[in-house]
């Protein structure tokens, strides 16, 4: 049986971050951001620690009609709750933690600076990196919770060299969108399963 690289990477990410394969998600939801739209799941180890997984469609370049199809990205992170503040009718939980990210996406430029040719070229390729996530979860005591977070990614972007048409040379650069999009807010609507 042949396993695709994406499946192997997903399993490795989840095992690395302490996800147990037999565990069931306690919350699932919808991920919304200027970065993209997708699905989210949370697996709680304890009231103060959880693993979150996001799979979403990366819309960089699609909204501006520069690209006709999106990229895909997955992030798995280990989060630690460091503060819990009860309010009138809801509870705010503040968390932060590290993670790993991988996907097949476009990047802002090809690592040669801020040139206009890179903004108009199609440079889709594989990216891998580490991430840092911090956010606040609003728990209203029912079946629905809201989560607002920010995530920065430091990684590498690998793609086919556009100037070489005769063979498939690979170029690599720093994944610029991981830093440039760090202040894009991420809103996740979570639904409790149990």
LUMTOR-936877 format. One record per residue (C-alpha): y negated, z negated, x; residue number from 1. Coordinates in steps of 0.2 Angstrom, whole numbers. Layout:
<sites>
+-------+-------+-------+-------+
:    yy :    zz :    xx : tivex :
+-------+-------+-------+-------+
:     Y :     Z :     X :   NUM :
...
+-------+-------+-------+-------+
</sites>
This chain:
<sites>
+-------+-------+-------+-------+
:    yy :    zz :    xx : tivex :
+-------+-------+-------+-------+
:     0 :     0 :     0 :     1 :
:   -17 :     5 :     7 :     2 :
:   -32 :    -7 :     3 :     3 :
:   -49 :     1 :     3 :     4 :
:   -62 :    -7 :    16 :     5 :
:   -72 :   -14 :     1 :     6 :
:   -58 :   -24 :    -6 :     7 :
:   -53 :   -31 :    12 :     8 :
:   -72 :   -35 :    14 :     9 :
:   -73 :   -44 :    -3 :    10 :
:   -57 :   -54 :     0 :    11 :
:   -63 :   -59 :    18 :    12 :
:   -80 :   -64 :    12 :    13 :
:   -73 :   -75 :    -2 :    14 :
:   -61 :   -84 :     9 :    15 :
:   -74 :   -86 :    23 :    16 :
:   -85 :   -95 :    11 :    17 :
:   -72 :  -107 :     4 :    18 :
:   -68 :   -98 :   -12 :    19 :
:   -51 :  -101 :   -19 :    20 :
:   -42 :   -86 :   -25 :    21 :
:   -34 :   -96 :   -40 :    22 :
:   -51 :  -103 :   -45 :    23 :
:   -59 :   -97 :   -62 :    24 :
:   -77 :   -94 :   -64 :    25 :
:   -86 :  -108 :   -73 :    26 :
:  -101 :   -97 :   -76 :    27 :
:  -104 :   -78 :   -77 :    28 :
:  -120 :   -69 :   -80 :    29 :
:  -132 :   -54 :   -78 :    30 :
:  -141 :   -52 :   -62 :    31 :
:  -159 :   -44 :   -64 :    32 :
:  -171 :   -41 :   -50 :    33 :
:  -183 :   -28 :   -43 :    34 :
:  -168 :   -25 :   -31 :    35 :
:  -156 :   -20 :   -44 :    36 :
:  -146 :   -25 :   -59 :    37 :
:  -128 :   -32 :   -60 :    38 :
:  -116 :   -46 :   -63 :    39 :
:  -115 :   -63 :   -56 :    40 :
:  -101 :   -77 :   -56 :    41 :
:  -101 :   -95 :   -51 :    42 :
:   -87 :  -106 :   -45 :    43 :
:   -91 :  -124 :   -44 :    44 :
:   -81 :  -135 :   -31 :    45 :
:   -91 :  -151 :   -36 :    46 :
:  -107 :  -155 :   -45 :    47 :
:  -117 :  -153 :   -29 :    48 :
:  -109 :  -137 :   -22 :    49 :
:  -104 :  -120 :   -28 :    50 :
:   -99 :  -102 :   -23 :    51 :
:  -110 :   -88 :   -31 :    52 :
:  -105 :   -70 :   -31 :    53 :
:  -116 :   -55 :   -35 :    54 :
:  -112 :   -37 :   -37 :    55 :
:  -126 :   -26 :   -42 :    56 :
:  -133 :    -8 :   -42 :    57 :
:  -146 :    -6 :   -28 :    58 :
:  -160 :     4 :   -36 :    59 :
:  -171 :     6 :   -20 :    60 :
:  -178 :    24 :   -21 :    61 :
:  -171 :    28 :   -38 :    62 :
:  -186 :    20 :   -48 :    63 :
:  -198 :    31 :   -38 :    64 :
:  -187 :    47 :   -41 :    65 :
:  -185 :    49 :   -22 :    66 :
:  -166 :    47 :   -24 :    67 :
:  -155 :    53 :   -39 :    68 :
:  -141 :    40 :   -37 :    69 :
:  -141 :    21 :   -33 :    70 :
:  -132 :    11 :   -20 :    71 :
:  -120 :    -4 :   -22 :    72 :
:  -121 :   -21 :   -15 :    73 :
:  -111 :   -37 :   -15 :    74 :
:  -117 :   -54 :   -10 :    75 :
:  -106 :   -70 :    -9 :    76 :
:  -114 :   -86 :    -4 :    77 :
:  -111 :  -105 :    -3 :    78 :
:  -124 :  -115 :   -12 :    79 :
:  -128 :  -134 :   -10 :    80 :
:  -138 :  -143 :   -24 :    81 :
:  -151 :  -154 :   -15 :    82 :
:  -161 :  -160 :   -30 :    83 :
:  -159 :  -163 :   -48 :    84 :
:  -174 :  -166 :   -59 :    85 :
:  -171 :  -171 :   -78 :    86 :
:  -185 :  -165 :   -90 :    87 :
:  -187 :  -166 :  -109 :    88 :
:  -172 :  -156 :  -115 :    89 :
:  -167 :  -147 :   -99 :    90 :
:  -162 :  -151 :   -80 :    91 :
:  -169 :  -142 :   -65 :    92 :
:  -157 :  -140 :   -50 :    93 :
:  -164 :  -135 :   -34 :    94 :
:  -151 :  -127 :   -22 :    95 :
:  -150 :  -117 :    -5 :    96 :
:  -136 :  -110 :     6 :    97 :
:  -130 :   -96 :    17 :    98 :
:  -120 :   -81 :    13 :    99 :
:  -113 :   -64 :    18 :   100 :
:  -119 :   -47 :    11 :   101 :
:  -111 :   -30 :    11 :   102 :
:  -115 :   -13 :     3 :   103 :
:  -118 :     5 :     3 :   104 :
:  -137 :     7 :     1 :   105 :
:  -152 :    16 :     7 :   106 :
:  -164 :     7 :    19 :   107 :
:  -183 :     8 :    20 :   108 :
:  -183 :    18 :    36 :   109 :
:  -172 :    22 :    50 :   110 :
:  -178 :     9 :    62 :   111 :
:  -190 :    20 :    71 :   112 :
:  -206 :    12 :    64 :   113 :
:  -216 :    15 :    48 :   114 :
:  -216 :    34 :    48 :   115 :
:  -217 :    45 :    33 :   116 :
:  -202 :    56 :    36 :   117 :
:  -191 :    41 :    34 :   118 :
:  -198 :    37 :    17 :   119 :
:  -194 :    55 :    11 :   120 :
:  -176 :    56 :    18 :   121 :
:  -160 :    51 :    11 :   122 :
:  -152 :    39 :    23 :   123 :
:  -139 :    30 :    13 :   124 :
:  -126 :    21 :    23 :   125 :
:  -116 :     5 :    25 :   126 :
:  -124 :   -12 :    28 :   127 :
:  -118 :   -29 :    33 :   128 :
:  -127 :   -45 :    36 :   129 :
:  -130 :   -63 :    33 :   130 :
:  -141 :   -70 :    19 :   131 :
:  -150 :   -85 :    15 :   132 :
:  -153 :   -90 :    -4 :   133 :
:  -164 :  -103 :   -12 :   134 :
:  -167 :  -106 :   -30 :   135 :
:  -169 :  -116 :   -46 :   136 :
:  -156 :  -117 :   -60 :   137 :
:  -163 :  -122 :   -77 :   138 :
:  -149 :  -130 :   -87 :   139 :
:  -153 :  -132 :  -106 :   140 :
:  -137 :  -142 :  -110 :   141 :
:  -129 :  -128 :  -120 :   142 :
:  -119 :  -112 :  -115 :   143 :
:  -134 :  -103 :  -107 :   144 :
:  -143 :  -107 :   -91 :   145 :
:  -157 :   -98 :   -82 :   146 :
:  -157 :   -96 :   -63 :   147 :
:  -172 :   -90 :   -53 :   148 :
:  -170 :   -87 :   -34 :   149 :
:  -176 :   -78 :   -18 :   150 :
:  -164 :   -71 :    -5 :   151 :
:  -167 :   -64 :    12 :   152 :
:  -154 :   -54 :    22 :   153 :
:  -153 :   -50 :    40 :   154 :
:  -141 :   -36 :    44 :   155 :
:  -137 :   -19 :    51 :   156 :
:  -137 :    -2 :    42 :   157 :
:  -125 :    11 :    48 :   158 :
:  -127 :    29 :    42 :   159 :
:  -123 :    47 :    47 :   160 :
:  -136 :    54 :    59 :   161 :
:  -146 :    67 :    49 :   162 :
:  -151 :    78 :    64 :   163 :
:  -133 :    81 :    69 :   164 :
:  -126 :    94 :    57 :   165 :
:  -111 :    99 :    68 :   166 :
:  -102 :    82 :    69 :   167 :
:  -103 :    66 :    60 :   168 :
:  -113 :    55 :    73 :   169 :
:  -117 :    37 :    67 :   170 :
:  -134 :    29 :    68 :   171 :
:  -137 :    11 :    66 :   172 :
:  -153 :     0 :    64 :   173 :
:  -159 :   -16 :    57 :   174 :
:  -158 :   -17 :    38 :   175 :
:  -176 :   -18 :    34 :   176 :
:  -175 :   -20 :    15 :   177 :
:  -166 :   -36 :    18 :   178 :
:  -182 :   -44 :    25 :   179 :
:  -195 :   -33 :    15 :   180 :
:  -187 :   -37 :    -2 :   181 :
:  -185 :   -56 :     2 :   182 :
:  -199 :   -61 :   -10 :   183 :
:  -192 :   -50 :   -24 :   184 :
:  -188 :   -63 :   -37 :   185 :
:  -170 :   -64 :   -44 :   186 :
:  -167 :   -69 :   -62 :   187 :
:  -149 :   -73 :   -67 :   188 :
:  -144 :   -77 :   -85 :   189 :
:  -128 :   -87 :   -84 :   190 :
:  -116 :   -91 :   -98 :   191 :
:  -104 :  -106 :   -96 :   192 :
:   -86 :  -102 :   -99 :   193 :
:   -79 :  -120 :   -99 :   194 :
+-------+-------+-------+-------+
</sites>
